[in-house]
Amino acid sequence: MRTDAARMSRRRPGPGALATPASQGGALVRGTVTSPADQDGQVQAVPLQRARRQVWPMRGASSWHKRGPQRRVVRCWDPRQPLLGWVLSAQSRPHYRAAAVHRRCALIARGLGYGGVDIGFISPPTEPAGGEPSASAGPLDPTALRSLAHDRDLVVLAWGNAIDVHCGAAAARLLQQELARHCGSLAVLGWTTDGRPLDVDGARRAPTLSCLCCAPSGSYDHDARFDRLVMGEVS
């Protein structure tokens, strides 16, 4: 039989709950809050109980292109904050594995102070019937990529080695051109050994984004690997 204390510990915390910064995961911690003074002028410190880590909704809509998966998934947990854009490789992976990658993107965005994620995809190179790698790039969806870059001020490229160099260059150029219209930026979590954007699985737990400002005017210091990425050159 459950005790009253056990039932109380499972209740949602009240309005006086204190939350840690987003960089620490947004978990509620033990602490005290000062309640307003009562009619006698007495003020009491009310202890807070530790609560479970907050879980934000992970809902989104997906659509499928006739030549392969061309999805755009949007997750939002704080509508007061902007959403962080992502471009991933649309590899065929189990649902639970794809969901884990999306949650990883959400954790990174949440740690940076964003209120959600907007994830777009590009397809990896196609393979012929014989199973040998094909030199042709996977299909791009320019409309979806332009829409993503139009809606977001910062777009993180994180497709790793799964995307052909020329396909990745075409996607990066398209995103850069659209982001330049409203002075947005591209970003990466890191780089692979041959100069492609690091994928989410290969990133550190709390990565530092490397950014490229796409403003059409002005000169900004940036990583030269962005230039090689857009030109389709391999390091």
N, C-alpha and C positions, 0 to 999 in steps of 0.2 A: 504493500500500500504506500502510495506516495505521501510524503510529508508536505506540510504547507510551505516549508522553505524550498523544497524542490520545485513545487509549482510556481512559486514566486520567481525563482531563478530563471525559468523558461519564458517569463513574460517579456514583452518588448520594453525596452527602456523608455522612460518618460521624457518630457521636453527638456529636462535638466541634464541629459546625458552629454558627456564630453567626448569628442572624437579626436583621434590622432590625425596628423597631417596625412595627405594622400600618399606621400612618399613612404609612409610606414604601413600602407595597406588599408587605411581607413577603418581599422578595428576599434571598437569601443574599449576603453581602459578603465581600471578602477581609479576613482578619484572622489572629490567632494565638490559640491556646489552649495552656494549660499542662498538659502531661501529668503524671500522677502520677509521683513519684520512683521510680526503679528500685532494684534491690537495692544498688547502690553509692551511693545517695543523690543521683544526678544527675537534674536536671530539665531537660527540653528543651522549647523552644517549637516547636510544630508549625504550619507555615503552612497556611492553608486556601485552596483554589482557588475562584474565582468560579463560582457555579453558576447555572443558569437559574432564572428566576422560578418560584416554587411555583405549581402549579395545583391547585385543590381540585376535588373531584367536583361536577358540576352535574347531578345526577339528580333527578327529581321525577315525581310522578304527576299526570295531568291527566284531568279528566272533562268531558263536554260536556252542557250543558243543552239541552233540546229547543227552547227559544226563542232560543238563542244560546250563545256560549262562557261558561261559568261554571266557571272552573278555580280550583284552589288548588294552588300549586306550592311545595314545600318543598325547600330546598337546605341542607345542613349540612356544614361542614368542620371544626368543633371542637365535639364534643358536650359539652364541659365548660362552654361559654358559652351564654347565652340566645340565642334567635333574635329578629331584628328583624322586626316585622310590616309589611306593605305593602298598600296598596289602589291598584290601577292601573285604567285604563280598558281594557276587553276589546275593543280595536279589531281589526279584521281586518288583519293584517299578515303578511308572509312569515315563515316559521319562523326564518330567520337574523336577521331584524330583531327579533323577539320575544326570541330568545335573547340578543341584544346588550343589550336593555333589562334583562333579568333579571340579566345579568352586571354591569351598571352598578349595580343595586340591591345586588348582592353586594359589589362593591368599596366602596360607601359604608358598608354594614354592617360589613365587615371593618375599615375604617378607624376605625370607632367602637368597635371591640373586641368585636363580636358574633360568635357562632359559626355563624351561618347566617341564612337569610331564610325568611319564610313569606309568600307573596304571594297575595293574594286579588284578585278582579276584580269590577267592575261594568260593565254594558254601556252604551254610548252611546245617545242617542235613536234610535229607529227612523225610517226614511225611507219615505214612501209610494211607490207605483209611479211617480208623476210625477217623483220626484227632489227635490221641495221638502222642506226640513227640517220635521220634525214637532214639534209642541209637546209631545207626550207623552214622558215619561221612559222610558228603557230599563228593562228588567226588573231588579229587585233580587232577590237571593237572601238573605233575612234569616237563614236558618239558617247559611249559610256565613259571613256577616259576624259573626254572634254567636259562632260557633265560633272564628273568628280572634281577635276581641277577648277572648274568654274565655281563650285559650291564651297570649296575649302581653301583656306589660306596656307596651309602646310600639308604636304603630301609626302608620306614616307614610302620610299621604294624598298621592297624587301622580298625580291623573288629569287635570290640566290643563283646557283648554277643551273637551275631547272630551265631557265629561259635562254634561248639562243641569243648570242651577242647582238646580231642585227635586229632581231625582234625587240630586245631590250632597248637598243638605241632608238628605234622608231617610237617606242612608247615614251621614253624619256624626253625626246624632242617634242612630241605632241603635248605632253604635260607641261613642259617648260614654256612652250608658246602660249598655252592657255593661261598658265599662272602669271605670265608677264603682263597680261591684260589688267590684273588688279594687284600687281606687285606681291604675288605670293612666293612661296619657296618650296624647293624640293629638299628632301632629307634622306639620309640613310642611317641604319643602325651600325654600320661598319662595312668593310669591304672583304670580298673573297681574295684569294691569292692572285687571281687573274683580273681583278678590278671590277667585279660585278657587285651589285648591292647585296649585302649579307641578308640571309633569310632570318625569319623570326626565331627559328630553332637554334641558330648559331649565335644569337646575340647574348650579351651578358644579362644578368638579372635586372640591373638598373643601368641600361645603356645611356650613353651620351650621344645625342644626335649630331651628325655632321650635316650642315645645311648649305644650300646654294640659293641665294636670293635671285629671283628671276626678273627683277625690275629691269625694264628696257634701257633705262638711263642710269648713269653712275657706274663707278668701279668699286667692286667689293672683293676682299680677299676670300678665297675659297680653295678647297681641295682640288688640285688639278685633275684628279681622277673623275670628277664630274664632267670635265671637258672630254676626256677619253671615252666616258660612258656614252655621252650624247653622239660622239662621232663614230661609235661602234668599234673602237680600238681595244685590243686586249693587252693588258700590262705584261 
